[in-house]
Amino acid sequence: MQIKAFETFLCVAETGGFHAAARKLNVTQTAVSARIRQIEDATGKPLFTRGAGGTALTDFGRQFRPYAEQMLSLWSYASTDLPTQNQNRPALRLGAQLSVWDPLLVDLAIRFEQHLGQLLLTLNYDHDLDMMDAVATHVLDAALTHEKPSDRRVMFETLPPERLVLVETAEALVDNSVFVNLELGAAYQDHVRTTARKAEGQTVFLGNCMMALRYVLKRGGRGFFPAYLAAEHIRSGALVRVAQSPDLMLPLYLVTRPDSAAFEDILDCLHGLRDPA
């Protein structure tokens, strides 16, 4: 079992050295080196570089770190909490590539529970990870992504695109010159480039849709947001649509594995959420 190896890898990454990790874990440095080598032999990639400045993560090590964190988290749950849970509860691990769909993931989890019963496990995964690979390698059961999958290990369903509308704060005295850029991929950037150029103030780059919306409501500004999120604020008068600005249609795909037993249920729940009628 490689749990100790993952734990040791994370400890070295946190402490910045093999000596420090050995002290913290109360093992020998030889044991630390052996555990790190175990992962490197299995992946075929170095995790750390050593030099005058100390021990640092390689590019692969940085990419591997969130996977190791999730593995330890899952192991902790599986070894301690899982045995006490009701084994008749279905398990579902969900992820999304972009934070614009965080609210949709929450709604999907709730609807799935209502449809099939209480979930055993739901994960909202790291947005920096490759969602297709996470599904293919069984880290996730399903994921939402804006990129059309080309990985043959997974299957996907094309969903109706997410409609983003350009809105700005409505109060006349609020400075709307700041454009909040969510950086939601190439299609998004191509669409908003002209709008961003028109912004006289600072362009703020935020990766989290809910944070960006709160920023605009509190500080003032404009940005593209999912129509369903902006709707309540438009009704309240806090936001207004920017005149003559075309909507942005962001592609959306549901990704899962060919052997997934839950795919049709997840798809039904998603269609129900996005087309309640």
Accessible surface in RSA format (square Angstrom, percent):
REM  Atomic radii and reference values for relative SASA: ProtOr
REM  Chains: A
REM  Algorithm: Lee & Richards
REM  Probe-radius: 1.40
REM  Slices: 20
REM RES _ NUM      All-atoms   Total-Side   Main-Chain    Non-polar    All polar
REM                ABS   REL    ABS   REL    ABS   REL    ABS   REL    ABS   REL
RES MET A   1   171.22  88.7  93.75  62.0  77.47 184.5  94.25  80.1  76.97 102.0
RES GLN A   2    58.10  32.5  53.28  38.9   4.81  11.5  18.00  38.3  40.10  30.4
RES ILE A   3    34.59  19.7  34.51  25.7   0.08   0.2  34.51  24.8   0.08   0.2
RES LYS A   4   121.70  59.4 121.38  74.5   0.33   0.8  73.92  66.5  47.78  50.9
RES ALA A   5     0.92   0.8   0.01   0.0   0.91   2.1   0.01   0.0   0.91   2.4
RES PHE A   6    20.29  10.1  20.29  12.6   0.00   0.0  20.29  12.3   0.00   0.0
RES GLU A   7    64.90  37.3  63.16  47.8   1.74   4.1  14.15  27.4  50.75  41.4
RES THR A   8     0.00   0.0   0.00   0.0   0.00   0.0   0.00   0.0   0.00   0.0
RES PHE A   9     0.00   0.0   0.00   0.0   0.00   0.0   0.00   0.0   0.00   0.0
RES LEU A  10    25.82  14.4  24.43  17.5   1.39   3.5  24.67  17.3   1.15   3.1
RES CYS A  11     8.73   6.6   5.91   6.6   2.82   6.6   6.82  17.3   1.91   2.1
RES VAL A  12     0.56   0.4   0.00   0.0   0.56   1.4   0.00   0.0   0.56   1.5
RES ALA A  13    20.75  19.1   0.00   0.0  20.75  47.2   2.50   3.5  18.26  48.4
RES GLU A  14   115.01  66.0  85.38  64.6  29.63  70.5  32.06  62.0  82.95  67.7
RES THR A  15    48.31  34.4  15.36  15.6  32.95  78.5  22.83  30.7  25.48  38.5
RES GLY A  16    36.49  45.0   0.00   N/A  36.49  45.0  22.38  61.4  14.11  31.6
RES GLY A  17    13.32  16.4   0.00   N/A  13.32  16.4  13.30  36.5   0.02   0.0
RES PHE A  18    11.86   5.9   8.83   5.5   3.03   7.9   8.83   5.4   3.03   8.7
RES HIS A  19   117.01  64.0 115.12  80.0   1.89   4.8  75.69  78.0  41.33  48.1
RES ALA A  20    26.39  24.3  22.54  34.8   3.85   8.8  22.93  32.3   3.47   9.2
RES ALA A  21     0.00   0.0   0.00   0.0   0.00   0.0   0.00   0.0   0.00   0.0
RES ALA A  22     8.05   7.4   7.58  11.7   0.47   1.1   7.63  10.7   0.42   1.1
RES ARG A  23   176.94  74.3 151.54  77.3  25.39  60.5  81.43 111.3  95.51  57.9
RES LYS A  24   121.68  59.4  87.56  53.7  34.12  81.2  77.39  69.7  44.29  47.2
RES LEU A  25    43.96  24.5  24.03  17.2  19.93  50.1  27.75  19.5  16.21  43.6
RES ASN A  26   137.69  95.0 116.42 112.5  21.27  51.2  27.18  65.4 110.51 106.8
RES VAL A  27    47.45  31.2  26.49  24.0  20.96  50.5  37.33  32.4  10.12  27.5
RES THR A  28    90.02  64.0  82.33  83.5   7.69  18.3  82.25 110.5   7.78  11.8
RES GLN A  29    58.35  32.6  52.05  38.0   6.30  15.0  21.34  45.4  37.00  28.1
RES THR A  30   105.19  74.8  99.47 100.8   5.72  13.6  67.82  91.1  37.38  56.5
RES ALA A  31    30.14  27.7  23.19  35.8   6.95  15.8  29.84  42.0   0.30   0.8
RES VAL A  32     0.00   0.0   0.00   0.0   0.00   0.0   0.00   0.0   0.00   0.0
RES SER A  33    24.80  21.0  22.75  30.4   2.05   4.7  15.77  33.6   9.03  12.7
RES ALA A  34    44.10  40.5  37.30  57.6   6.80  15.5  37.83  53.3   6.27  16.6
RES ARG A  35    52.56  22.1  51.58  26.3   0.98   2.3  13.43  18.3  39.13  23.7
RES ILE A  36     4.19   2.4   4.19   3.1   0.00   0.0   4.19   3.0   0.00   0.0
RES ARG A  37   124.45  52.3 124.03  63.2   0.41   1.0  44.60  60.9  79.85  48.4
RES GLN A  38    74.63  41.7  65.85  48.1   8.79  20.9  29.28  62.3  45.36  34.4
RES ILE A  39     2.47   1.4   2.31   1.7   0.16   0.4   2.47   1.8   0.00   0.0
RES GLU A  40    43.78  25.1  40.32  30.5   3.46   8.2   9.24  17.9  34.54  28.2
RES ASP A  41   108.66  76.1  79.26  78.9  29.40  69.5  32.50  76.5  76.17  76.0
RES ALA A  42    75.02  69.0  30.70  47.4  44.32 100.8  42.34  59.6  32.67  86.5
RES THR A  43    52.86  37.6  23.92  24.3  28.94  69.0  30.96  41.6  21.90  33.1
RES GLY A  44    61.09  75.3   0.00   N/A  61.09  75.3  34.40  94.4  26.69  59.8
RES LYS A  45   108.32  52.8 106.27  65.2   2.05   4.9  50.69  45.6  57.63  61.4
RES PRO A  46    80.04  58.3  77.33  70.5   2.71   9.9  79.31  65.5   0.73   4.6
RES LEU A  47     0.00   0.0   0.00   0.0   0.00   0.0   0.00   0.0   0.00   0.0
RES PHE A  48    20.53  10.3   5.20   3.2  15.33  39.9   5.20   3.2  15.33  43.9
RES THR A  49    75.55  53.7  70.44  71.4   5.11  12.2  60.70  81.5  14.85  22.5
RES ARG A  50   148.03  62.2 112.47  57.3  35.55  84.6  52.74  72.1  95.29  57.8
RES GLY A  51    53.36  65.8   0.00   N/A  53.36  65.8  36.75 100.9  16.61  37.2
RES ALA A  52   124.13 114.1  69.50 107.3  54.63 124.3  82.80 116.6  41.33 109.5
RES GLY A  53    89.08 109.9   0.00   N/A  89.08 109.9  46.01 126.3  43.06  96.4
RES GLY A  54    37.25  45.9   0.00   N/A  37.25  45.9  31.78  87.2   5.47  12.2
RES THR A  55    27.48  19.5  11.11  11.3  16.37  39.0   0.56   0.7  26.92  40.7
RES ALA A  56    55.26  50.8  48.92  75.5   6.34  14.4  55.26  77.8   0.00   0.0
RES LEU A  57    27.83  15.5  17.19  12.3  10.65  26.8  17.19  12.1  10.65  28.7
RES THR A  58    18.82  13.4  13.24  13.4   5.58  13.3  18.82  25.3   0.00   0.0
RES ASP A  59    96.85  67.8  91.19  90.8   5.66  13.4  32.08  75.5  64.77  64.6
RES PHE A  60    50.43  25.2  47.62  29.5   2.81   7.3  48.23  29.2   2.20   6.3
RES GLY A  61     0.00   0.0   0.00   N/A   0.00   0.0   0.00   0.0   0.00   0.0
RES ARG A  62   131.79  55.3 120.54  61.4  11.25  26.8  58.05  79.3  73.74  44.7
RES GLN A  63   118.03  66.0 111.69  81.6   6.34  15.1  42.99  91.5  75.03  56.9
RES PHE A  64    20.56  10.3  18.25  11.3   2.32   6.0  20.56  12.5   0.00   0.0
RES ARG A  65    77.13  32.4  77.13  39.3   0.00   0.0  16.83  23.0  60.30  36.5
RES PRO A  66    24.27  17.7  23.65  21.6   0.62   2.3  23.92  19.8   0.35   2.2
RES TYR A  67    34.28  16.0  33.78  19.2   0.51   1.3  31.03  23.3   3.25   4.0
RES ALA A  68     0.00   0.0   0.00   0.0   0.00   0.0   0.00   0.0   0.00   0.0
RES GLU A  69    80.56  46.3  73.45  55.6   7.11  16.9  26.87  52.0  53.69  43.8
RES GLN A  70    44.68  25.0  44.59  32.6   0.09   0.2   3.00   6.4  41.68  31.6
RES MET A  71    62.95  32.6  58.37  38.6   4.58  10.9  58.24  49.5   4.71   6.2
RES LEU A  72    41.45  23.1  38.12  27.3   3.33   8.4  38.40  27.0   3.05   8.2
RES SER A  73    64.21  54.3  53.21  71.0  11.01  25.4  26.13  55.7  38.08  53.3
RES LEU A  74    42.92  23.9  41.25  29.5   1.67   4.2  41.88  29.4   1.05   2.8
RES TRP A  75   102.14  41.0  98.51  47.7   3.63   8.5  85.31  45.5  16.83  27.3
RES SER A  76    60.34  51.0  56.99  76.1   3.34   7.7  27.76  59.1  32.58  45.6
RES TYR A  77    49.99  23.3  47.93  27.3   2.06   5.4  45.34  34.1   4.65   5.7
RES ALA A  78    39.68  36.5  30.95  47.8   8.73  19.9  31.11  43.8   8.57  22.7
RES SER A  79    49.52  41.8  21.19  28.3  28.33  65.3  22.81  48.6  26.72  37.4
RES THR A  80    83.81  59.6  67.06  68.0  16.74  39.9  66.91  89.9  16.90  25.5
RES ASP A  81    66.40  46.5  65.08  64.8   1.31   3.1   6.95  16.4  59.45  59.3
RES LEU A  82    51.00  28.4  51.00  36.5   0.00   0.0  51.00  35.8   0.00   0.0
RES PRO A  83    92.30  67.3  57.04  52.0  35.26 128.2  65.60  54.2  26.70 165.9
RES THR A  84   112.70  80.2  75.27  76.3  37.42  89.2  73.07  98.1  39.63  59.9
RES GLN A  85    53.53  29.9  43.46  31.8  10.07  24.0   2.48   5.3  51.05  38.7
RES ASN A  86    83.42  57.5  69.27  66.9  14.16  34.1  26.77  64.4  56.66  54.8
RES GLN A  87   122.07  68.3  94.13  68.8  27.95  66.5  62.68 133.4  59.39  45.0
RES ASN A  88   136.00  93.8 106.27 102.7  29.73  71.6  30.52  73.5 105.48 102.0
RES ARG A  89    52.44  22.0  44.23  22.5   8.21  19.6  16.01  21.9  36.43  22.1
RES PRO A  90    43.03  31.4  31.59  28.8  11.44  41.6  43.03  35.5   0.00   0.0
RES ALA A  91    60.26  55.4  36.85  56.9  23.41  53.3  36.85  51.9  23.41  62.0
RES LEU A  92     0.55   0.3   0.55   0.4   0.00   0.0   0.55   0.4   0.00   0.0
RES ARG A  93    48.46  20.3  48.46  24.7   0.00   0.0   7.07   9.7  41.39  25.1
RES LEU A  94     2.63   1.5   2.63   1.9   0.00   0.0   2.63   1.8   0.00   0.0
RES GLY A  95     0.00   0.0   0.00   N/A   0.00   0.0   0.00   0.0   0.00   0.0
RES ALA A  96     0.00   0.0   0.00   0.0   0.00   0.0   0.00   0.0   0.00   0.0
RES GLN A  97    25.02  14.0  23.22  17.0   1.81   4.3   4.77  10.2  20.25  15.4
RES LEU A  98    21.79  12.1  20.74  14.8   1.05   2.6  21.79  15.3   0.00   0.0
RES SER A  99     4.34   3.7   2.20   2.9   2.14   4.9   2.08   4.4   2.26   3.2
RES VAL A 100     0.09   0.1   0.00   0.0   0.09   0.2   0.00   0.0   0.09   0.2
RES TRP A 101     0.10   0.0   0.10   0.0   0.00   0.0   0.10   0.1   0.00   0.0
RES ASP A 102    24.24  17.0  24.05  23.9   0.19   0.4  12.60  29.7  11.64  11.6
RES PRO A 103    22.69  16.5  15.92  14.5   6.77  24.6  22.45  18.5   0.24   1.5
RES LEU A 104    10.78   6.0  10.55   7.5   0.24   0.6  10.78   7.6   0.00   0.0
RES LEU A 105     8.46   4.7   7.18   5.1   1.28   3.2   7.42   5.2   1.05   2.8
RES VAL A 106    83.97  55.3  80.00  72.4   3.97   9.6  83.92  72.9   0.04   0.1
RES ASP A 107    58.96  41.3  56.20  55.9   2.76   6.5   7.42  17.5  51.54  51.4
RES LEU A 108     0.73   0.4   0.73   0.5   0.00   0.0   0.73   0.5   0.00   0.0
RES ALA A 109    14.45  13.3  14.45  22.3   0.00   0.0  14.45  20.3   0.00   0.0
RES ILE A 110    84.41  48.0  84.40  62.9   0.01   0.0  84.41  60.8   0.00   0.0
RES ARG A 111    88.60  37.2  88.24  45.0   0.36   0.9  10.87  14.9  77.73  47.1
RES PHE A 112     2.99   1.5   2.99   1.9   0.00   0.0   2.99   1.8   0.00   0.0
RES GLU A 113    60.73  34.9  55.52  42.0   5.21  12.4  10.87  21.0  49.86  40.7
RES GLN A 114   141.64  79.2 102.61  75.0  39.03  92.9  47.14 100.3  94.50  71.7
RES HIS A 115   103.17  56.4  74.53  51.8  28.63  73.2  53.04  54.7  50.13  58.3
RES LEU A 116    75.24  41.9  48.64  34.8  26.60  66.9  54.83  38.5  20.42  54.9
RES GLY A 117    32.97  40.7   0.00   N/A  32.97  40.7  30.19  82.8   2.78   6.2
RES GLN A 118   111.87  62.6  99.87  73.0  12.00  28.6  26.18  55.7  85.69  65.0
RES LEU A 119     8.55   4.8   3.52   2.5   5.03  12.6   3.52   2.5   5.03  13.5
RES LEU A 120    28.02  15.6  20.59  14.7   7.42  18.7  20.79  14.6   7.22  19.4
RES LEU A 121    36.13  20.1  31.86  22.8   4.27  10.7  36.06  25.3   0.07   0.2
RES THR A 122    59.57  42.4  33.75  34.2  25.82  61.5  30.92  41.5  28.65  43.3
RES LEU A 123    30.56  17.0  28.82  20.6   1.74   4.4  30.16  21.2   0.41   1.1
RES ASN A 124    84.95  58.6  53.79  52.0  31.16  75.0  30.24  72.8  54.71  52.9
RES TYR A 125     3.32   1.5   0.33   0.2   2.99   7.8   0.74   0.6   2.57   3.2
RES ASP A 126    54.57  38.2  42.84  42.6  11.73  27.7  18.80  44.2  35.77  35.7
RES HIS A 127    62.06  33.9  50.55  35.1  11.50  29.4  41.60  42.9  20.45  23.8
RES ASP A 128   136.26  95.5 102.02 101.5  34.25  81.0  30.82  72.5 105.44 105.2
RES LEU A 129    13.45   7.5   8.78   6.3   4.67  11.7  10.39   7.3   3.06   8.2
RES ASP A 130    79.48  55.7  67.68  67.4  11.80  27.9  31.34  73.8  48.14  48.0
RES MET A 131     0.40   0.2   0.00   0.0   0.40   0.9   0.00   0.0   0.40   0.5
RES MET A 132    22.01  11.4  22.01  14.6   0.00   0.0  22.01  18.7   0.00   0.0
RES ASP A 133    43.12  30.2  42.77  42.6   0.35   0.8  10.03  23.6  33.09  33.0
RES ALA A 134     0.00   0.0   0.00   0.0   0.00   0.0   0.00   0.0   0.00   0.0
RES VAL A 135     0.00   0.0   0.00   0.0   0.00   0.0   0.00   0.0   0.00   0.0
RES ALA A 136    13.67  12.6   0.00   0.0  13.67  31.1   0.19   0.3  13.48  35.7
RES THR A 137    64.94  46.2  42.67  43.3  22.27  53.1  47.49  63.8  17.45  26.4
RES HIS A 138    96.19  52.6  90.46  62.9   5.73  14.6  55.57  57.3  40.62  47.3
RES VAL A 139    21.49  14.1  18.18  16.5   3.31   8.0  21.49  18.7   0.00   0.0
RES LEU A 140     0.00   0.0   0.00   0.0   0.00   0.0   0.00   0.0   0.00   0.0
RES ASP A 141    21.85  15.3  21.75  21.7   0.10   0.2   8.14  19.1  13.72  13.7
RES ALA A 142     0.29   0.3   0.29   0.4   0.00   0.0   0.29   0.4   0.00   0.0
RES ALA A 143     1.35   1.2   0.00   0.0   1.35   3.1   1.33   1.9   0.02   0.1
RES LEU A 144     1.36   0.8   1.36   1.0   0.00   0.0   1.36   1.0   0.00   0.0
RES THR A 145     0.00   0.0   0.00   0.0   0.00   0.0   0.00   0.0   0.00   0.0
RES HIS A 146    25.82  14.1  19.78  13.7   6.04  15.5  13.86  14.3  11.96  13.9
RES GLU A 147    81.24  46.6  76.63  58.0   4.60  11.0  27.14  52.5  54.10  44.2
RES LYS A 148   138.23  67.4 116.14  71.3  22.09  52.6  59.08  53.2  79.15  84.3
RES PRO A 149    10.93   8.0   0.61   0.6  10.32  37.5   0.78   0.6  10.16  63.1
RES SER A 150   108.01  91.3  77.95 104.0  30.06  69.2  51.28 109.2  56.73  79.5
RES ASP A 151    40.21  28.2  25.84  25.7  14.37  34.0  19.62  46.2  20.59  20.5
RES ARG A 152   234.90  98.6 202.60 103.3  32.30  76.9  80.46 110.0 154.44  93.6
RES ARG A 153   119.39  50.1 105.64  53.9  13.75  32.7  70.44  96.3  48.95  29.7
RES VAL A 154    14.17   9.3   0.48   0.4  13.68  33.0   0.48   0.4  13.68  37.1
RES MET A 155    68.83  35.6  64.49  42.7   4.34  10.3  61.30  52.1   7.53  10.0
RES PHE A 156    68.97  34.5  49.24  30.5  19.73  51.4  49.24  29.9  19.73  56.5
RES GLU A 157    63.61  36.5  62.25  47.1   1.36   3.2   3.14   6.1  60.47  49.4
RES THR A 158    87.69  62.4  67.29  68.2  20.41  48.6  53.41  71.7  34.28  51.8
RES LEU A 159     4.91   2.7   0.21   0.2   4.69  11.8   1.59   1.1   3.32   8.9
RES PRO A 160    70.33  51.3  63.25  57.7   7.08  25.7  69.56  57.4   0.77   4.8
RES PRO A 161    58.16  42.4  49.90  45.5   8.27  30.0  49.98  41.3   8.18  50.8
RES GLU A 162    10.45   6.0  10.20   7.7   0.24   0.6   0.33   0.6  10.12   8.3
RES ARG A 163   100.75  42.3  98.18  50.0   2.57   6.1  27.75  37.9  73.00  44.2
RES LEU A 164     0.00   0.0   0.00   0.0   0.00   0.0   0.00   0.0   0.00   0.0
RES VAL A 165     2.28   1.5   2.28   2.1   0.00   0.0   2.28   2.0   0.00   0.0
RES LEU A 166     5.75   3.2   3.95   2.8   1.80   4.5   3.95   2.8   1.80   4.8
RES VAL A 167     0.00   0.0   0.00   0.0   0.00   0.0   0.00   0.0   0.00   0.0
RES GLU A 168    32.36  18.6  32.36  24.5   0.00   0.0   0.00   0.0  32.36  26.4
RES THR A 169     8.82   6.3   6.98   7.1   1.84   4.4   6.98   9.4   1.84   2.8
RES ALA A 170    39.19  36.0  13.38  20.6  25.81  58.7  15.37  21.7  23.82  63.1
RES GLU A 171   120.59  69.2 112.06  84.8   8.54  20.3  43.97  85.0  76.62  62.6
RES ALA A 172   104.98  96.5  62.90  97.1  42.08  95.7  72.95 102.7  32.03  84.9
RES LEU A 173   180.37 100.4 147.45 105.5  32.91  82.7 151.82 106.6  28.55  76.8
RES VAL A 174    41.43  27.3  28.33  25.7  13.10  31.6  33.18  28.8   8.26  22.4
RES ASP A 175    74.42  52.1  61.94  61.6  12.48  29.5  38.00  89.4  36.42  36.3
RES ASN A 176    38.53  26.6  28.88  27.9   9.65  23.2  14.45  34.8  24.08  23.3
RES SER A 177    30.27  25.6  18.58  24.8  11.69  26.9  22.52  48.0   7.74  10.9
RES VAL A 178     6.07   4.0   6.07   5.5   0.00   0.0   6.07   5.3   0.00   0.0
RES PHE A 179     0.00   0.0   0.00   0.0   0.00   0.0   0.00   0.0   0.00   0.0
RES VAL A 180     0.40   0.3   0.00   0.0   0.40   1.0   0.00   0.0   0.40   1.1
RES ASN A 181     7.45   5.1   7.45   7.2   0.00   0.0   0.00   0.0   7.45   7.2
RES LEU A 182     1.53   0.9   0.74   0.5   0.79   2.0   0.74   0.5   0.79   2.1
RES GLU A 183    94.39  54.2  77.56  58.7  16.83  40.1  15.14  29.3  79.25  64.7
RES LEU A 184     2.41   1.3   2.09   1.5   0.32   0.8   2.09   1.5   0.32   0.9
RES GLY A 185    23.18  28.6   0.00   N/A  23.18  28.6  19.54  53.6   3.64   8.1
RES ALA A 186    77.18  71.0  62.92  97.1  14.25  32.4  69.61  98.0   7.56  20.0
RES ALA A 187    47.52  43.7  33.08  51.1  14.43  32.8  39.48  55.6   8.03  21.3
RES TYR A 188     0.00   0.0   0.00   0.0   0.00   0.0   0.00   0.0   0.00   0.0
RES GLN A 189    45.19  25.3  44.86  32.8   0.33   0.8  24.44  52.0  20.74  15.7
RES ASP A 190    94.21  66.0  74.73  74.4  19.48  46.1  25.91  61.0  68.30  68.1
RES HIS A 191    60.29  33.0  39.67  27.6  20.62  52.8  24.85  25.6  35.45  41.2
RES VAL A 192     0.41   0.3   0.41   0.4   0.00   0.0   0.41   0.4   0.00   0.0
RES ARG A 193   118.21  49.6 115.06  58.7   3.15   7.5  46.91  64.1  71.30  43.2
RES THR A 194    69.13  49.2  69.07  70.0   0.06   0.1  41.77  56.1  27.36  41.4
RES THR A 195    19.24  13.7  17.29  17.5   1.95   4.6   2.91   3.9  16.33  24.7
RES ALA A 196    22.99  21.1  16.76  25.9   6.24  14.2  16.98  23.9   6.02  15.9
RES ARG A 197   169.05  71.0 135.25  68.9  33.80  80.5  74.15 101.3  94.90  57.5
RES LYS A 198   149.34  72.9 124.59  76.4  24.75  58.9  78.87  71.0  70.47  75.1
RES ALA A 199    21.50  19.8   0.39   0.6  21.11  48.0   6.85   9.6  14.65  38.8
RES GLU A 200   162.48  93.3 123.43  93.4  39.05  93.0  49.45  95.7 113.02  92.3
RES GLY A 201    29.94  36.9   0.00   N/A  29.94  36.9  20.83  57.2   9.11  20.4
RES GLN A 202   135.09  75.5 118.26  86.4  16.83  40.1  45.64  97.2  89.45  67.8
RES THR A 203    37.44  26.6  25.40  25.8  12.04  28.7  12.38  16.6  25.06  37.9
RES VAL A 204    22.28  14.7  20.58  18.6   1.69   4.1  22.28  19.4   0.00   0.0
RES PHE A 205   114.79  57.4  90.03  55.8  24.76  64.4  90.43  54.8  24.37  69.7
RES LEU A 206    36.15  20.1  33.03  23.6   3.12   7.8  36.03  25.3   0.12   0.3
RES GLY A 207    55.64  68.6   0.00   N/A  55.64  68.6  34.10  93.6  21.54  48.2
RES ASN A 208    45.75  31.5  44.66  43.2   1.08   2.6  10.20  24.5  35.55  34.4
RES CYS A 209     0.86   0.6   0.29   0.3   0.56   1.3   0.35   0.9   0.51   0.6
RES MET A 210    87.50  45.3  82.98  54.9   4.53  10.8  82.98  70.5   4.53   6.0
RES MET A 211   115.57  59.8 107.73  71.3   7.83  18.7  87.73  74.6  27.83  36.9
RES ALA A 212     0.00   0.0   0.00   0.0   0.00   0.0   0.00   0.0   0.00   0.0
RES LEU A 213     5.84   3.3   5.84   4.2   0.00   0.0   5.84   4.1   0.00   0.0
RES ARG A 214   152.49  64.0 150.44  76.7   2.05   4.9  50.20  68.6 102.29  62.0
RES TYR A 215    70.81  33.1  64.05  36.4   6.75  17.6  55.82  41.9  14.99  18.5
RES VAL A 216     0.00   0.0   0.00   0.0   0.00   0.0   0.00   0.0   0.00   0.0
RES LEU A 217    59.73  33.3  32.90  23.5  26.83  67.4  33.03  23.2  26.70  71.8
RES LYS A 218   151.67  74.0 116.47  71.5  35.21  83.8  65.72  59.2  85.96  91.6
RES ARG A 219    91.55  38.4  70.96  36.2  20.59  49.0  41.73  57.0  49.82  30.2
RES GLY A 220     0.95   1.2   0.00   N/A   0.95   1.2   0.12   0.3   0.84   1.9
RES GLY A 221     0.00   0.0   0.00   N/A   0.00   0.0   0.00   0.0   0.00   0.0
RES ARG A 222    53.76  22.6  53.76  27.4   0.00   0.0   6.63   9.1  47.13  28.6
RES GLY A 223     0.08   0.1   0.00   N/A   0.08   0.1   0.08   0.2   0.00   0.0
RES PHE A 224     1.46   0.7   1.17   0.7   0.29   0.7   1.17   0.7   0.29   0.8
RES PHE A 225     0.39   0.2   0.39   0.2   0.00   0.0   0.39   0.2   0.00   0.0
RES PRO A 226     0.05   0.0   0.05   0.0   0.00   0.0   0.05   0.0   0.00   0.0
RES ALA A 227    19.29  17.7  15.43  23.8   3.87   8.8  15.94  22.4   3.35   8.9
RES TYR A 228    95.88  44.8  73.54  41.8  22.34  58.1  80.53  60.5  15.35  18.9
RES LEU A 229    18.09  10.1  17.43  12.5   0.66   1.7  17.63  12.4   0.46   1.2
RES ALA A 230     0.00   0.0   0.00   0.0   0.00   0.0   0.00   0.0   0.00   0.0
RES ALA A 231    30.60  28.1  27.55  42.5   3.05   6.9  30.50  43.0   0.10   0.3
RES GLU A 232    99.27  57.0  92.99  70.3   6.28  15.0  19.92  38.5  79.35  64.8
RES HIS A 233    38.73  21.2  38.57  26.8   0.16   0.4  22.78  23.5  15.95  18.6
RES ILE A 234    58.92  33.5  48.29  36.0  10.63  25.6  48.29  34.8  10.63  28.8
RES ARG A 235   184.12  77.3 145.91  74.4  38.22  91.0  78.53 107.3 105.59  64.0
RES SER A 236    85.14  71.9  41.69  55.6  43.45 100.1  50.77 108.1  34.38  48.2
RES GLY A 237    41.10  50.7   0.00   N/A  41.10  50.7  29.29  80.4  11.82  26.5
RES ALA A 238    39.96  36.7  26.57  41.0  13.39  30.5  36.51  51.4   3.45   9.1
RES LEU A 239     0.49   0.3   0.00   0.0   0.49   1.2   0.00   0.0   0.49   1.3
RES VAL A 240    59.88  39.4  58.71  53.1   1.17   2.8  59.88  52.0   0.00   0.0
RES ARG A 241   104.55  43.9  86.49  44.1  18.07  43.0  36.13  49.4  68.42  41.5
RES VAL A 242    23.62  15.5  18.07  16.4   5.55  13.4  19.69  17.1   3.93  10.7
RES ALA A 243    87.40  80.4  61.72  95.2  25.68  58.4  71.55 100.8  15.85  42.0
RES GLN A 244   186.33 104.2 138.48 101.2  47.85 113.9  56.79 120.9 129.55  98.3
RES SER A 245    22.18  18.7   9.23  12.3  12.95  29.8   9.35  19.9  12.83  18.0
RES PRO A 246    94.55  68.9  82.05  74.8  12.50  45.4  93.81  77.5   0.74   4.6
RES ASP A 247    43.88  30.7  27.59  27.5  16.29  38.5   9.78  23.0  34.10  34.0
RES LEU A 248     4.52   2.5   3.90   2.8   0.62   1.6   4.52   3.2   0.00   0.0
RES MET A 249    99.46  51.5  79.21  52.4  20.25  48.2  74.62  63.4  24.85  32.9
RES LEU A 250     0.00   0.0   0.00   0.0   0.00   0.0   0.00   0.0   0.00   0.0
RES PRO A 251    45.00  32.8  40.78  37.2   4.22  15.3  45.00  37.2   0.00   0.0
RES LEU A 252     0.85   0.5   0.00   0.0   0.85   2.1   0.00   0.0   0.85   2.3
RES TYR A 253    25.99  12.1  25.99  14.8   0.00   0.0   2.09   1.6  23.90  29.5
RES LEU A 254     1.61   0.9   1.61   1.2   0.00   0.0   1.61   1.1   0.00   0.0
RES VAL A 255     0.00   0.0   0.00   0.0   0.00   0.0   0.00   0.0   0.00   0.0
RES THR A 256     0.00   0.0   0.00   0.0   0.00   0.0   0.00   0.0   0.00   0.0
RES ARG A 257    23.89  10.0  23.76  12.1   0.14   0.3   7.16   9.8  16.74  10.1
RES PRO A 258    92.73  67.6  66.08  60.2  26.65  96.9  66.64  55.0  26.09 162.1
RES ASP A 259   105.40  73.8  72.92  72.6  32.48  76.8  52.84 124.4  52.56  52.4
RES SER A 260    26.98  22.8   5.12   6.8  21.87  50.4   6.67  14.2  20.31  28.5
RES ALA A 261   104.69  96.3  67.12 103.6  37.57  85.5  77.48 109.1  27.20  72.1
RES ALA A 262    23.67  21.8  21.09  32.5   2.58   5.9  23.08  32.5   0.60   1.6
RES PHE A 263    12.58   6.3  12.27   7.6   0.31   0.8  12.27   7.4   0.31   0.9
RES GLU A 264   109.27  62.7 108.69  82.2   0.58   1.4  58.83 113.8  50.44  41.2
RES ASP A 265    39.69  27.8  39.51  39.3   0.18   0.4   0.65   1.5  39.04  38.9
RES ILE A 266     0.63   0.4   0.63   0.5   0.00   0.0   0.63   0.5   0.00   0.0
RES LEU A 267    16.39   9.1  16.39  11.7   0.00   0.0  16.39  11.5   0.00   0.0
RES ASP A 268    83.14  58.2  72.55  72.2  10.59  25.0  20.57  48.4  62.57  62.4
RES CYS A 269     4.55   3.4   2.40   2.7   2.14   5.0   2.12   5.4   2.42   2.6
RES LEU A 270     0.17   0.1   0.17   0.1   0.00   0.0   0.17   0.1   0.00   0.0
RES HIS A 271    76.08  41.6  74.34  51.7   1.74   4.4  53.70  55.3  22.38  26.0
RES GLY A 272    16.65  20.5   0.00   N/A  16.65  20.5  15.69  43.1   0.95   2.1
RES LEU A 273    44.00  24.5  24.15  17.3  19.85  49.9  25.39  17.8  18.61  50.1
RES ARG A 274    61.48  25.8  26.78  13.6  34.70  82.6  21.86  29.9  39.62  24.0
RES ASP A 275    98.55  69.0  89.19  88.8   9.36  22.1  25.21  59.3  73.34  73.1
RES PRO A 276   115.65  84.3  84.46  77.0  31.19 113.4  85.78  70.8  29.87 185.6
RES ALA A 277   131.26 120.7  61.18  94.4  70.08 159.4  85.67 120.6  45.59 120.8
END  Absolute sums over single chains surface
CHAIN  1 A    14457.4      11336.7       3120.7       7786.0       6671.4
END  Absolute sums over all chains
TOTAL         14457.4      11336.7       3120.7       7786.0       6671.4
